Amino acid sequence: MVKIENLVKHYGSVRAVQGINFEVKDGEILGFLGANGAGKSTTLKVMTGFLSPTAGNVHFDDKNILEHSLEIRKEVGYLPENNPLYLEMKVYDFLEFIAKVRGIEGKAFKSALGRVIEQCGLKGIIHKQIIECSKGYKQRVGLAMAMIHDPKVLILDEPVSGLDPNQIVEIRELIKKVGEEKTVIISSHILQEIEATVDRIIIIHEGQLVADGTHQELMHNFHGKAQLTIEAKNATDDSIMQLKEKESGIHIANVSTIKDKRVISLEFDKKIDPREMVFNHAVAEKWTLLEMTTHKVQLEDVFRTLTIEGGGNA
């Protein structure tokens, strides 16, 4: 288990991380979210021993980062946001070099190399120069570098940044497969990938933890408004305004006219489902109801509320 305890990191007067606490269970894939400058990368660098905390500590089982940094680094694989590859080297030579740094040589290296080639899908490029590889394959090489010593914990900072949709899917599936055997902590700006990949999500804002839970828990606890878009013909202004009187908690956010139809946007508490009321009202007012579309709460809504619009805990 990984435990972050009252973690604080300051750069002079800049308070990058301000006393955050959370745990990551063995075998869990954790999504670590935050806007630029929120403190994500700083937290990950402290967890991997690249930075020392100003206060607090990080525990990996019975070891802590202050007293057992070297032992912890042996158990952690880390892929930073800027993939640190030697582009002029061949993939095989680069992984051999990284393995030697880790003290893995001879038969142990051959075994480790075969494992990461299989795990990261490197069979077709193992003897290519890294600079000749696509961005997706460069990320695979970075993952192999982070996994060559078979770590217990894998920490990935923006591993799908800059990849095309096909490459993103490939790396996602790779991470999910690795997550069957290891604890994985992954930060990303691509929220759809976090939704599709992780077991649990943490959101930090201005160095503080503002949300922690599964995707379902974050959606359930979200206090924002739900939306319903209605397209109808023969909807008069008076009949539209009557919707507010039919049920409390409904707000008419916008009404527009496109050719011969009205487009009505309603906002309402997510505990309410006004669709039946809207349908009955449309029938009574002789609207020709063309379409009703609900906008369900997405992770993006939670993220924006917590990191842009002022937030609060979720």
Buried (B, 14 or more C-beta within 10 A) or exposed (E): BBBBBEBBBBEEEEBBBBBBEBEBEEBBBBBBBBBEEBBBBBBBBBBBBBBEBBEBBBBBBEBBBEEBBEEBBEBBBBBBEEBEBEEEBBBBBBBBEBBEEBEBEEEEBEEBBEBBBEBBBBEEBBEBBBEEBEBBBBBBBBBBBBBBBBBBBBBBBBBBBEBEEEBBBBBBEBBBEBBEEBBBBBBBBBBEBBBBBBBBBBBBBBBBBBBBBEBEBBBEEBEBBBBBBBBBEBBEEEBBEEBEEEBEEBEEBEBEEEEEBBBBBBBBBBEBEBEEBBBEBBEEBEBEBEEBEEEEBBBEBBBBBBBEEEBEEB
